């Protein structure tokens, strides 16, 4: 049984990863600061699904799951360096999955220091704690956003990524550089995972899939950026977790034990086709408000998953139709 820390455990991907790791027989400790970037009710609802109840949660208090005997949750912020160090010294984690971060491209334009605090300072605290406590494998969330103004499609891990178009993307690139230095200097096995537009049940309400689903069902207008002339490599949450599960158990090796992987569906979907898929499953027509390109956005994302296939024999493959159908059924149940 491995002892695994999952940061961002109340988040979208973190919630699913915690459940998968527990189902596979691991001992898991989850931490999250439960910030108010989006509605905390959704975060507490995710935690409840893992047996962690809101009225039991307090700062830096360990809460035992009522469902999973090998799961505990602690409300904690990554910027709390002393508390993070004490946590690592007391728990002796084998593996650390760092999914905690301030997310959102557009939010980073007006709230830069929030990203520096969480994605740089907090990340550094976790990275250093891993080094000091001899963690076997450090896995962290990167993003397709770091490809920025790259013209080459599909995006490969071998591409240069030195032209980010948002501070959020820049912090994710910085995370990869910091991990590389720790792998090189201290031989800490690190693996970064570049996620491509993750969607599905329990998804983030600030992202387009959730916003579209909510607005279309409720008969509210949706903003269609760049007049709909955009493509995204929408990736269903189960495919993300399947890939993460494989990566977690295989630490990077070599003189510099450092790896980066794309996890995307490798099948970009036109924004209008994605909207039509929601219209079809919901039986409602979207009220579309066409607007221009937003600062920090890119026209197209497309993951080259060759490295993931080569090293793990794995390729995400959930179709948009199947993914949207599952997302819709969950949303109707959750909203009611």
Phi and psi restraints in degrees (value plus and minus 20) as a CYANA .aco file:
   2 UNK   PHI    -108.8   -68.8
   2 UNK   PSI     126.4   166.4
   3 UNK   PHI    -122.2   -82.2
   3 UNK   PSI      98.3   138.3
   4 UNK   PHI    -144.5  -104.5
   4 UNK   PSI     112.0   152.0
   5 UNK   PHI    -115.9   -75.9
   5 UNK   PSI     110.2   150.2
   6 UNK   PHI    -138.3   -98.3
   6 UNK   PSI      93.8   133.8
   7 UNK   PHI    -109.4   -69.4
   7 UNK   PSI     130.8   170.8
   8 UNK   PHI      54.5    94.5
   8 UNK   PSI      13.3    53.3
   9 UNK   PHI     -88.9   -48.9
   9 UNK   PSI     -38.9     1.1
  10 UNK   PHI    -112.9   -72.9
  10 UNK   PSI     -20.3    19.7
  11 UNK   PHI    -103.1   -63.1
  11 UNK   PSI     157.8   197.8
  12 UNK   PHI     -80.7   -40.7
  12 UNK   PSI     -82.1   -42.1
  13 UNK   PHI     -90.9   -50.9
  13 UNK   PSI     -58.0   -18.0
  14 UNK   PHI     -79.9   -39.9
  14 UNK   PSI     -61.5   -21.5
  15 UNK   PHI     -78.7   -38.7
  15 UNK   PSI     -67.6   -27.6
  16 UNK   PHI     -86.8   -46.8
  16 UNK   PSI     -58.7   -18.7
  17 UNK   PHI     -86.6   -46.6
  17 UNK   PSI     -62.2   -22.2
  18 UNK   PHI     -75.7   -35.7
  18 UNK   PSI     -68.5   -28.5
  19 UNK   PHI     -81.3   -41.3
  19 UNK   PSI     -64.5   -24.5
  20 UNK   PHI     -83.6   -43.6
  20 UNK   PSI     -63.5   -23.5
  21 UNK   PHI     -84.3   -44.3
  21 UNK   PSI     -58.9   -18.9
  22 UNK   PHI     -87.8   -47.8
  22 UNK   PSI     -59.7   -19.7
  23 UNK   PHI     -84.7   -44.7
  23 UNK   PSI     -43.7    -3.7
  24 UNK   PHI    -111.3   -71.3
  24 UNK   PSI     -14.5    25.5
  25 UNK   PHI      70.0   110.0
  25 UNK   PSI      -3.6    36.4
  26 UNK   PHI    -107.7   -67.7
  26 UNK   PSI     140.7   180.7
  27 UNK   PHI    -113.7   -73.7
  27 UNK   PSI     110.5   150.5
  28 UNK   PHI    -148.2  -108.2
  28 UNK   PSI     116.8   156.8
  29 UNK   PHI    -136.6   -96.6
  29 UNK   PSI     106.3   146.3
  30 UNK   PHI    -130.8   -90.8
  30 UNK   PSI     118.9   158.9
  31 UNK   PHI    -148.7  -108.7
  31 UNK   PSI     132.7   172.7
  32 UNK   PHI    -186.7  -146.7
  32 UNK   PSI     123.6   163.6
  33 UNK   PHI    -109.6   -69.6
  33 UNK   PSI     -25.7    14.3
  34 UNK   PHI      29.6    69.6
  34 UNK   PSI      33.2    73.2
  35 UNK   PHI     -93.7   -53.7
  35 UNK   PSI     153.6   193.6
  36 UNK   PHI    -123.4   -83.4
  36 UNK   PSI       9.4    49.4
  37 UNK   PHI     -78.9   -38.9
  37 UNK   PSI     -58.3   -18.3
  38 UNK   PHI    -157.8  -117.8
  38 UNK   PSI     153.3   193.3
  39 UNK   PHI     -69.5   -29.5
  39 UNK   PSI      98.5   138.5
  40 UNK   PHI     -90.2   -50.2
  40 UNK   PSI     -36.1     3.9
  41 UNK   PHI     -78.6   -38.6
  41 UNK   PSI     -58.3   -18.3
  42 UNK   PHI     -86.3   -46.3
  42 UNK   PSI     -59.2   -19.2
  43 UNK   PHI     -85.3   -45.3
  43 UNK   PSI     -63.8   -23.8
  44 UNK   PHI     -87.5   -47.5
  44 UNK   PSI     -51.5   -11.5
  45 UNK   PHI     -87.4   -47.4
  45 UNK   PSI     -59.8   -19.8
  46 UNK   PHI     -81.6   -41.6
  46 UNK   PSI     -66.2   -26.2
  47 UNK   PHI     -80.3   -40.3
  47 UNK   PSI     -59.4   -19.4
  48 UNK   PHI     -80.2   -40.2
  48 UNK   PSI     -55.1   -15.1
  49 UNK   PHI     -83.6   -43.6
  49 UNK   PSI     -41.3    -1.3
  50 UNK   PHI    -123.7   -83.7
  50 UNK   PSI      -7.7    32.3
  51 UNK   PHI      65.9   105.9
  51 UNK   PSI      -1.2    38.8
  52 UNK   PHI    -131.7   -91.7
  52 UNK   PSI     100.1   140.1
  53 UNK   PHI    -125.0   -85.0
  53 UNK   PSI     122.3   162.3
  54 UNK   PHI     -76.1   -36.1
  54 UNK   PSI     -61.6   -21.6
  55 UNK   PHI     -91.0   -51.0
  55 UNK   PSI     -28.2    11.8
  56 UNK   PHI    -118.0   -78.0
  56 UNK   PSI     -30.0    10.0
  57 UNK   PHI    -106.5   -66.5
  57 UNK   PSI     110.2   150.2
  58 UNK   PHI    -165.6  -125.6
  58 UNK   PSI     138.7   178.7
  59 UNK   PHI     -74.5   -34.5
  59 UNK   PSI     107.6   147.6
  60 UNK   PHI      39.3    79.3
  60 UNK   PSI       3.0    43.0
  61 UNK   PHI    -123.1   -83.1
  61 UNK   PSI     110.3   150.3
  62 UNK   PHI    -100.6   -60.6
  62 UNK   PSI     104.3   144.3
  63 UNK   PHI    -133.6   -93.6
  63 UNK   PSI     106.5   146.5
  64 UNK   PHI    -104.9   -64.9
  64 UNK   PSI     113.1   153.1
  65 UNK   PHI     -86.3   -46.3
  65 UNK   PSI     120.2   160.2
  66 UNK   PHI    -105.1   -65.1
  66 UNK   PSI     -26.9    13.1
  67 UNK   PHI    -128.4   -88.4
  67 UNK   PSI     -63.9   -23.9
  68 UNK   PHI    -131.2   -91.2
  68 UNK   PSI      94.9   134.9
  69 UNK   PHI     -85.5   -45.5
  69 UNK   PSI     -38.7     1.3
  70 UNK   PHI    -127.2   -87.2
  70 UNK   PSI       6.9    46.9
  71 UNK   PHI    -148.4  -108.4
  71 UNK   PSI     111.0   151.0
  72 UNK   PHI    -149.9  -109.9
  72 UNK   PSI     128.4   168.4
  73 UNK   PHI    -144.3  -104.3
  73 UNK   PSI     121.4   161.4
  74 UNK   PHI    -152.9  -112.9
  74 UNK   PSI     106.4   146.4
  75 UNK   PHI     -97.9   -57.9
  75 UNK   PSI      95.0   135.0
  76 UNK   PHI    -177.2  -137.2
  76 UNK   PSI     127.5   167.5
  77 UNK   PHI    -123.8   -83.8
  77 UNK   PSI     118.2   158.2
  78 UNK   PHI     -83.1   -43.1
  78 UNK   PSI     -41.7    -1.7
  79 UNK   PHI     -97.1   -57.1
  79 UNK   PSI     -29.4    10.6
  80 UNK   PHI    -102.3   -62.3
  80 UNK   PSI      64.2   104.2
  81 UNK   PHI     -79.9   -39.9
  81 UNK   PSI     -67.3   -27.3
  82 UNK   PHI     -83.2   -43.2
  82 UNK   PSI     -61.6   -21.6
  83 UNK   PHI     -86.0   -46.0
  83 UNK   PSI     -59.3   -19.3
  84 UNK   PHI     -82.8   -42.8
  84 UNK   PSI     -65.4   -25.4
  85 UNK   PHI     -81.5   -41.5
  85 UNK   PSI     -62.4   -22.4
  86 UNK   PHI     -84.4   -44.4
  86 UNK   PSI     -59.9   -19.9
  87 UNK   PHI     -79.0   -39.0
  87 UNK   PSI     -67.8   -27.8
  88 UNK   PHI     -85.3   -45.3
  88 UNK   PSI     -61.9   -21.9
  89 UNK   PHI     -84.6   -44.6
  89 UNK   PSI     -56.0   -16.0
  90 UNK   PHI    -100.4   -60.4
  90 UNK   PSI     -55.0   -15.0
  91 UNK   PHI    -112.0   -72.0
  91 UNK   PSI     -50.3   -10.3
  92 UNK   PHI      36.4    76.4
  92 UNK   PSI      43.6    83.6
  93 UNK   PHI     -89.9   -49.9
  93 UNK   PSI     123.0   163.0
  94 UNK   PHI    -103.1   -63.1
  94 UNK   PSI     -61.4   -21.4
  95 UNK   PHI    -154.4  -114.4
  95 UNK   PSI     123.9   163.9
  96 UNK   PHI    -146.0  -106.0
  96 UNK   PSI     107.4   147.4
  97 UNK   PHI    -133.6   -93.6
  97 UNK   PSI      85.6   125.6
  98 UNK   PHI    -114.0   -74.0
  98 UNK   PSI      78.1   118.1
  99 UNK   PHI    -127.8   -87.8
  99 UNK   PSI     -22.8    17.2
 100 UNK   PHI     -95.7   -55.7
 100 UNK   PSI     113.7   153.7
 101 UNK   PHI    -193.1  -153.1
 101 UNK   PSI     137.6   177.6
 102 UNK   PHI    -100.0   -60.0
 102 UNK   PSI      95.3   135.3
 103 UNK   PHI    -115.0   -75.0
 103 UNK   PSI     151.2   191.2
 104 UNK   PHI      81.9   121.9
 104 UNK   PSI      99.0   139.0
 105 UNK   PHI     -90.9   -50.9
 105 UNK   PSI     -71.7   -31.7
 106 UNK   PHI     -87.6   -47.6
 106 UNK   PSI     -56.1   -16.1
 107 UNK   PHI     -83.0   -43.0
 107 UNK   PSI     -50.1   -10.1
 108 UNK   PHI     -88.5   -48.5
 108 UNK   PSI     -40.9    -0.9
 109 UNK   PHI     -86.3   -46.3
 109 UNK   PSI     -56.5   -16.5
 110 UNK   PHI    -127.4   -87.4
 110 UNK   PSI     -26.5    13.5
 111 UNK   PHI    -151.7  -111.7
 111 UNK   PSI      39.6    79.6
 112 UNK   PHI     -82.1   -42.1
 112 UNK   PSI     -60.6   -20.6
 113 UNK   PHI     -90.6   -50.6
 113 UNK   PSI     -44.4    -4.4
 114 UNK   PHI     -80.4   -40.4
 114 UNK   PSI     -57.5   -17.5
 115 UNK   PHI     -95.5   -55.5
 115 UNK   PSI     -57.7   -17.7
 116 UNK   PHI     -84.3   -44.3
 116 UNK   PSI     -64.6   -24.6
 117 UNK   PHI     -81.9   -41.9
 117 UNK   PSI     -71.0   -31.0
 118 UNK   PHI     -98.7   -58.7
 118 UNK   PSI     -72.0   -32.0
 119 UNK   PHI    -104.5   -64.5
 119 UNK   PSI     -36.9     3.1
 120 UNK   PHI    -130.8   -90.8
 120 UNK   PSI     -80.1   -40.1
 121 UNK   PHI     -85.3   -45.3
 121 UNK   PSI     -70.7   -30.7
 122 UNK   PHI     -81.4   -41.4
 122 UNK   PSI     -61.8   -21.8
 123 UNK   PHI     -81.3   -41.3
 123 UNK   PSI     -63.2   -23.2
 124 UNK   PHI     -82.0   -42.0
 124 UNK   PSI     -58.3   -18.3
 125 UNK   PHI     -81.9   -41.9
 125 UNK   PSI     -62.7   -22.7
 126 UNK   PHI     -87.5   -47.5
 126 UNK   PSI     -64.2   -24.2
 127 UNK   PHI     -80.7   -40.7
 127 UNK   PSI     -65.9   -25.9
 128 UNK   PHI     -86.9   -46.9
 128 UNK   PSI     -58.1   -18.1
 129 UNK   PHI     -84.0   -44.0
 129 UNK   PSI     -55.6   -15.6
 130 UNK   PHI     -82.8   -42.8
 130 UNK   PSI     -63.1   -23.1
 131 UNK   PHI     -84.1   -44.1
 131 UNK   PSI     -67.7   -27.7
 132 UNK   PHI     -85.9   -45.9
 132 UNK   PSI     -45.9    -5.9
 133 UNK   PHI    -131.5   -91.5
 133 UNK   PSI      -2.2    37.8
 134 UNK   PHI      34.7    74.7
 134 UNK   PSI      25.5    65.5
 135 UNK   PHI     -85.6   -45.6
 135 UNK   PSI     119.4   159.4
 136 UNK   PHI     -91.3   -51.3
 136 UNK   PSI     -53.6   -13.6
 137 UNK   PHI    -177.7  -137.7
 137 UNK   PSI     107.8   147.8
 138 UNK   PHI    -131.9   -91.9
 138 UNK   PSI      96.0   136.0
 139 UNK   PHI    -131.9   -91.9
 139 UNK   PSI     117.4   157.4
 140 UNK   PHI    -160.9  -120.9
 140 UNK   PSI     133.6   173.6
 141 UNK   PHI    -104.4   -64.4
 141 UNK   PSI     102.3   142.3
 142 UNK   PHI    -126.5   -86.5
 142 UNK   PSI    -176.8  -136.8
 143 UNK   PHI    -177.7  -137.7
 143 UNK   PSI     130.4   170.4
 144 UNK   PHI     -84.5   -44.5
 144 UNK   PSI     -36.8     3.2
 145 UNK   PHI     -81.8   -41.8
 145 UNK   PSI     -43.3    -3.3
 146 UNK   PHI     -89.4   -49.4
 146 UNK   PSI     -35.9     4.1
 147 UNK   PHI     -90.4   -50.4
 147 UNK   PSI     -39.1     0.9
 148 UNK   PHI      28.3    68.3
 148 UNK   PSI    -139.8   -99.8
 149 UNK   PHI    -110.4   -70.4
 149 UNK   PSI      -3.8    36.2
 150 UNK   PHI     -77.5   -37.5
 150 UNK   PSI     112.2   152.2
 151 UNK   PHI    -110.2   -70.2
 151 UNK   PSI     -43.7    -3.7
 152 UNK   PHI     -92.9   -52.9
 152 UNK   PSI     108.6   148.6
 153 UNK   PHI    -147.4  -107.4
 153 UNK   PSI     116.5   156.5
 154 UNK   PHI     -95.4   -55.4
 154 UNK   PSI     144.7   184.7
 155 UNK   PHI     -95.4   -55.4
 155 UNK   PSI     108.7   148.7
 156 UNK   PHI    -134.8   -94.8
 156 UNK   PSI     131.3   171.3
 157 UNK   PHI     -82.5   -42.5
 157 UNK   PSI     -38.5     1.5
 158 UNK   PHI    -104.8   -64.8
 158 UNK   PSI     -27.7    12.3
 159 UNK   PHI     -91.3   -51.3
 159 UNK   PSI     132.7   172.7
 160 UNK   PHI     -91.8   -51.8
 160 UNK   PSI     117.3   157.3
 161 UNK   PHI    -150.3  -110.3
 161 UNK   PSI      37.8    77.8
 162 UNK   PHI    -131.5   -91.5
 162 UNK   PSI       1.4    41.4
 163 UNK   PHI    -151.4  -111.4
 163 UNK   PSI      40.4    80.4
 164 UNK   PHI     -86.6   -46.6
 164 UNK   PSI     129.4   169.4
 165 UNK   PHI    -133.2   -93.2
 165 UNK   PSI      -7.0    33.0
 166 UNK   PHI    -171.5  -131.5
 166 UNK   PSI     136.0   176.0
 167 UNK   PHI     -85.3   -45.3
 167 UNK   PSI     -55.8   -15.8
 168 UNK   PHI     -74.5   -34.5
 168 UNK   PSI     -69.0   -29.0
 169 UNK   PHI     -82.6   -42.6
 169 UNK   PSI     -58.8   -18.8
 170 UNK   PHI     -83.7   -43.7
 170 UNK   PSI     -57.5   -17.5
 171 UNK   PHI     -88.7   -48.7
 171 UNK   PSI     -54.0   -14.0
 172 UNK   PHI     -89.3   -49.3
 172 UNK   PSI     -58.3   -18.3
 173 UNK   PHI     -83.2   -43.2
 173 UNK   PSI     -61.9   -21.9
 174 UNK   PHI     -80.1   -40.1
 174 UNK   PSI     -58.9   -18.9
 175 UNK   PHI     -78.5   -38.5
 175 UNK   PSI     -63.7   -23.7
 176 UNK   PHI     -84.6   -44.6
 176 UNK   PSI     -60.7   -20.7
 177 UNK   PHI     -86.2   -46.2
 177 UNK   PSI     -60.8   -20.8
 178 UNK   PHI     -84.5   -44.5
 178 UNK   PSI     -61.7   -21.7
 179 UNK   PHI     -82.3   -42.3
 179 UNK   PSI     -62.2   -22.2
 180 UNK   PHI     -80.7   -40.7
 180 UNK   PSI     -62.2   -22.2
 181 UNK   PHI     -84.5   -44.5
 181 UNK   PSI     -57.8   -17.8
 182 UNK   PHI     -91.0   -51.0
 182 UNK   PSI     -56.3   -16.3
 183 UNK   PHI     -85.2   -45.2
 183 UNK   PSI     -61.0   -21.0
 184 UNK   PHI     -92.4   -52.4
 184 UNK   PSI     -66.7   -26.7
 185 UNK   PHI     -97.9   -57.9
 185 UNK   PSI     -60.0   -20.0
 186 UNK   PHI    -136.5   -96.5
 186 UNK   PSI     -18.6    21.4
 187 UNK   PHI      37.8    77.8
 187 UNK   PSI      14.7    54.7
 188 UNK   PHI    -100.6   -60.6
 188 UNK   PSI      97.9   137.9
 189 UNK   PHI     -85.9   -45.9
 189 UNK   PSI      99.4   139.4
 190 UNK   PHI    -146.8  -106.8
 190 UNK   PSI     125.4   165.4
 191 UNK   PHI    -158.8  -118.8
 191 UNK   PSI     101.5   141.5
 192 UNK   PHI    -119.1   -79.1
 192 UNK   PSI     123.3   163.3
 193 UNK   PHI    -143.7  -103.7
 193 UNK   PSI      99.2   139.2
 194 UNK   PHI    -111.5   -71.5
 194 UNK   PSI      85.0   125.0
 195 UNK   PHI    -102.0   -62.0
 195 UNK   PSI     123.5   163.5
 196 UNK   PHI    -135.3   -95.3
 196 UNK   PSI      89.5   129.5
 197 UNK   PHI      12.5    52.5
 197 UNK   PSI      56.1    96.1
 198 UNK   PHI    -100.4   -60.4
 198 UNK   PSI     116.3   156.3
 199 UNK   PHI    -163.1  -123.1
 199 UNK   PSI     146.7   186.7
 200 UNK   PHI     120.7   160.7
 200 UNK   PSI    -197.0  -157.0
 201 UNK   PHI     -74.2   -34.2
 201 UNK   PSI     122.0   162.0
 202 UNK   PHI      49.2    89.2
 202 UNK   PSI      -2.1    37.9
 203 UNK   PHI     -89.1   -49.1
 203 UNK   PSI     149.1   189.1
 204 UNK   PHI     -92.5   -52.5
 204 UNK   PSI     109.4   149.4
 205 UNK   PHI     -95.7   -55.7
 205 UNK   PSI     -25.8    14.2
 206 UNK   PHI    -110.9   -70.9
 206 UNK   PSI     -27.1    12.9
 207 UNK   PHI    -113.4   -73.4
 207 UNK   PSI     134.2   174.2
 208 UNK   PHI     -73.4   -33.4
 208 UNK   PSI     -65.6   -25.6
 209 UNK   PHI     -75.9   -35.9
 209 UNK   PSI     -64.2   -24.2
 210 UNK   PHI     -89.7   -49.7
 210 UNK   PSI     -64.7   -24.7
 211 UNK   PHI     -80.7   -40.7
 211 UNK   PSI     -62.4   -22.4
 212 UNK   PHI     -84.1   -44.1
 212 UNK   PSI     -67.3   -27.3
 213 UNK   PHI     -79.0   -39.0
 213 UNK   PSI     -68.8   -28.8
 214 UNK   PHI     -82.6   -42.6
 214 UNK   PSI     -66.9   -26.9
 215 UNK   PHI     -89.3   -49.3
 215 UNK   PSI     -61.5   -21.5
 216 UNK   PHI     -84.7   -44.7
 216 UNK   PSI     -64.4   -24.4
 217 UNK   PHI     -84.4   -44.4
 217 UNK   PSI     -57.0   -17.0
 218 UNK   PHI    -109.0   -69.0
 218 UNK   PSI     -22.0    18.0
 219 UNK   PHI      53.9    93.9
 219 UNK   PSI       4.9    44.9
 220 UNK   PHI    -117.9   -77.9
 220 UNK   PSI     133.8   173.8
 221 UNK   PHI     -85.7   -45.7
 221 UNK   PSI     128.7   168.7
 222 UNK   PHI    -135.6   -95.6
 222 UNK   PSI     123.4   163.4
 223 UNK   PHI    -106.2   -66.2
 223 UNK   PSI     102.9   142.9
 224 UNK   PHI    -127.2   -87.2
 224 UNK   PSI      82.9   122.9
 225 UNK   PHI     -94.4   -54.4
 225 UNK   PSI     131.7   171.7
 226 UNK   PHI      32.3    72.3
 226 UNK   PSI      13.4    53.4
 227 UNK   PHI      35.0    75.0
 227 UNK   PSI       8.2    48.2
 228 UNK   PHI      67.3   107.3
 228 UNK   PSI     -23.4    16.6
 229 UNK   PHI    -106.4   -66.4
 229 UNK   PSI      45.0    85.0
 230 UNK   PHI    -162.1  -122.1
 230 UNK   PSI     134.3   174.3
 231 UNK   PHI    -152.4  -112.4
 231 UNK   PSI     121.8   161.8
 232 UNK   PHI    -153.1  -113.1
 232 UNK   PSI     123.5   163.5
 233 UNK   PHI    -108.0   -68.0
 233 UNK   PSI      50.4    90.4
 234 UNK   PHI     -79.9   -39.9
 234 UNK   PSI     109.4   149.4
 235 UNK   PHI    -146.1  -106.1
 235 UNK   PSI     104.0   144.0
 236 UNK   PHI     -91.7   -51.7
 236 UNK   PSI     123.1   163.1
 237 UNK   PHI     -76.1   -36.1
 237 UNK   PSI     -59.5   -19.5
 238 UNK   PHI     -82.1   -42.1
 238 UNK   PSI     -55.5   -15.5
 239 UNK   PHI     -86.4   -46.4
 239 UNK   PSI     -58.3   -18.3
 240 UNK   PHI     -81.1   -41.1
 240 UNK   PSI     -67.2   -27.2
 241 UNK   PHI     -88.2   -48.2
 241 UNK   PSI     -57.9   -17.9
 242 UNK   PHI     -79.4   -39.4
 242 UNK   PSI     -62.5   -22.5
 243 UNK   PHI     -87.0   -47.0
 243 UNK   PSI     -64.9   -24.9
 244 UNK   PHI     -80.0   -40.0
 244 UNK   PSI     -61.0   -21.0
 245 UNK   PHI     -79.4   -39.4
 245 UNK   PSI     -60.7   -20.7
 246 UNK   PHI     -88.1   -48.1
 246 UNK   PSI     -62.3   -22.3
 247 UNK   PHI     -87.8   -47.8
 247 UNK   PSI     -60.4   -20.4
 248 UNK   PHI     -75.6   -35.6
 248 UNK   PSI     -59.1   -19.1
 249 UNK   PHI    -105.2   -65.2
 249 UNK   PSI     -16.5    23.5
 250 UNK   PHI    -149.0  -109.0
 250 UNK   PSI      67.8   107.8
 251 UNK   PHI     -80.5   -40.5
 251 UNK   PSI     126.8   166.8
 252 UNK   PHI     -83.5   -43.5
 252 UNK   PSI     130.2   170.2
 253 UNK   PHI    -149.6  -109.6
 253 UNK   PSI     155.2   195.2
 254 UNK   PHI      89.5   129.5
 254 UNK   PSI     158.0   198.0
 255 UNK   PHI     -81.3   -41.3
 255 UNK   PSI     -57.5   -17.5
 256 UNK   PHI    -139.5   -99.5
 256 UNK   PSI      74.8   114.8
 257 UNK   PHI     -96.0   -56.0
 257 UNK   PSI      60.0   100.0
 258 UNK   PHI    -157.6  -117.6
 258 UNK   PSI     111.0   151.0
 259 UNK   PHI    -159.2  -119.2
 259 UNK   PSI     133.6   173.6
 260 UNK   PHI    -151.8  -111.8
 260 UNK   PSI     115.6   155.6
 261 UNK   PHI    -152.4  -112.4
 261 UNK   PSI     119.8   159.8
 262 UNK   PHI    -101.5   -61.5
 262 UNK   PSI     117.3   157.3
 263 UNK   PHI    -144.9  -104.9
 263 UNK   PSI      85.1   125.1
 264 UNK   PHI    -166.6  -126.6
 264 UNK   PSI     150.0   190.0
 265 UNK   PHI     -98.4   -58.4
 265 UNK   PSI     -31.4     8.6
 266 UNK   PHI      36.7    76.7
 266 UNK   PSI      12.7    52.7
 267 UNK   PHI    -173.5  -133.5
 267 UNK   PSI      59.6    99.6
 268 UNK   PHI     -77.6   -37.6
 268 UNK   PSI     122.4   162.4
 269 UNK   PHI    -137.8   -97.8
 269 UNK   PSI     113.5   153.5
 270 UNK   PHI     -83.2   -43.2
 270 UNK   PSI     120.0   160.0
 271 UNK   PHI     -75.4   -35.4
 271 UNK   PSI     -60.8   -20.8
 272 UNK   PHI     -86.8   -46.8
 272 UNK   PSI     -53.4   -13.4
 273 UNK   PHI     -87.9   -47.9
 273 UNK   PSI     -56.9   -16.9
 274 UNK   PHI     -84.2   -44.2
 274 UNK   PSI     -63.4   -23.4
 275 UNK   PHI     -82.9   -42.9
 275 UNK   PSI     -62.3   -22.3
 276 UNK   PHI     -81.9   -41.9
 276 UNK   PSI     -55.5   -15.5
 277 UNK   PHI     -83.9   -43.9
 277 UNK   PSI     -58.3   -18.3
 278 UNK   PHI     -89.6   -49.6
 278 UNK   PSI     -60.3   -20.3
 279 UNK   PHI     -79.3   -39.3
 279 UNK   PSI     -61.9   -21.9
 280 UNK   PHI     -86.0   -46.0
 280 UNK   PSI     -66.4   -26.4
 281 UNK   PHI     -92.9   -52.9
 281 UNK   PSI     -50.1   -10.1
 282 UNK   PHI    -109.7   -69.7
 282 UNK   PSI     -38.4     1.6
 283 UNK   PHI      52.5    92.5
 283 UNK   PSI      -1.0    39.0
 284 UNK   PHI    -146.9  -106.9
 284 UNK   PSI     125.9   165.9
 285 UNK   PHI    -112.4   -72.4
 285 UNK   PSI     115.6   155.6
 286 UNK   PHI     -92.1   -52.1
 286 UNK   PSI     121.4   161.4
 287 UNK   PHI    -112.2   -72.2
 287 UNK   PSI      85.2   125.2
 288 UNK   PHI    -116.9   -76.9
 288 UNK   PSI     112.0   152.0
 289 UNK   PHI    -135.9   -95.9
 289 UNK   PSI      85.0   125.0
 290 UNK   PHI    -101.3   -61.3
 290 UNK   PSI     106.9   146.9
 291 UNK   PHI    -152.4  -112.4
 291 UNK   PSI     151.2   191.2
 292 UNK   PHI     -98.4   -58.4
 292 UNK   PSI    -199.2  -159.2
 293 UNK   PHI     -87.2   -47.2
 293 UNK   PSI     118.9   158.9
 294 UNK   PHI    -115.5   -75.5
 294 UNK   PSI     126.1   166.1
 295 UNK   PHI     -76.1   -36.1
 295 UNK   PSI     116.1   156.1
 296 UNK   PHI      71.0   111.0
 296 UNK   PSI     -32.3     7.7
 297 UNK   PHI    -103.6   -63.6
 297 UNK   PSI     139.2   179.2
 298 UNK   PHI    -142.0  -102.0
 298 UNK   PSI     139.6   179.6
 299 UNK   PHI     -96.0   -56.0
 299 UNK   PSI     -55.1   -15.1
 300 UNK   PHI    -170.6  -130.6
 300 UNK   PSI     120.3   160.3
 301 UNK   PHI    -143.3  -103.3
 301 UNK   PSI     122.4   162.4
 302 UNK   PHI    -177.7  -137.7
 302 UNK   PSI      92.8   132.8
 303 UNK   PHI    -107.6   -67.6
 303 UNK   PSI     107.1   147.1
 304 UNK   PHI    -107.6   -67.6
 304 UNK   PSI      92.9   132.9
 305 UNK   PHI    -125.0   -85.0
 305 UNK   PSI       5.3    45.3
 306 UNK   PHI     -76.7   -36.7
 306 UNK   PSI     -62.6   -22.6
 307 UNK   PHI     -85.8   -45.8
 307 UNK   PSI     -59.9   -19.9
 308 UNK   PHI     -84.5   -44.5
 308 UNK   PSI     -61.0   -21.0
 309 UNK   PHI     -86.8   -46.8
 309 UNK   PSI     -62.1   -22.1
 310 UNK   PHI     -84.4   -44.4
 310 UNK   PSI     -65.4   -25.4
 311 UNK   PHI    -104.7   -64.7
 311 UNK   PSI     -45.6    -5.6
 312 UNK   PHI    -149.9  -109.9
 312 UNK   PSI     -22.2    17.8
 313 UNK   PHI      42.8    82.8
 313 UNK   PSI      12.5    52.5
 314 UNK   PHI    -147.8  -107.8
 314 UNK   PSI     119.1   159.1
 315 UNK   PHI    -165.4  -125.4
 315 UNK   PSI     103.8   143.8
 316 UNK   PHI     -77.5   -37.5
 316 UNK   PSI     124.5   164.5
 317 UNK   PHI    -170.7  -130.7
 317 UNK   PSI      -5.0    35.0
 318 UNK   PHI     -90.9   -50.9
 318 UNK   PSI     105.9   145.9
 319 UNK   PHI     -91.6   -51.6
 319 UNK   PSI     136.3   176.3
 320 UNK   PHI     -79.4   -39.4
 320 UNK   PSI     -60.9   -20.9
 321 UNK   PHI     -79.1   -39.1
 321 UNK   PSI     -68.3   -28.3
 322 UNK   PHI     -87.7   -47.7
 322 UNK   PSI     -61.7   -21.7
 323 UNK   PHI     -84.8   -44.8
 323 UNK   PSI     -64.9   -24.9
 324 UNK   PHI     -84.9   -44.9
 324 UNK   PSI     -57.8   -17.8
 325 UNK   PHI     -80.9   -40.9
 325 UNK   PSI     -65.0   -25.0
 326 UNK   PHI     -87.5   -47.5
 326 UNK   PSI     -59.8   -19.8
 327 UNK   PHI     -83.3   -43.3
 327 UNK   PSI     -63.9   -23.9
 328 UNK   PHI     -81.9   -41.9
 328 UNK   PSI     -67.4   -27.4
 329 UNK   PHI     -80.5   -40.5
 329 UNK   PSI     -61.7   -21.7
 330 UNK   PHI     -84.5   -44.5
 330 UNK   PSI     -66.4   -26.4
 331 UNK   PHI     -79.9   -39.9
 331 UNK   PSI     -63.1   -23.1
 332 UNK   PHI     -81.4   -41.4
 332 UNK   PSI     -63.6   -23.6
 333 UNK   PHI     -87.5   -47.5
 333 UNK   PSI     -64.1   -24.1
 334 UNK   PHI     -87.0   -47.0
 334 UNK   PSI     -63.0   -23.0
 335 UNK   PHI     -90.2   -50.2
 335 UNK   PSI     -41.1    -1.1
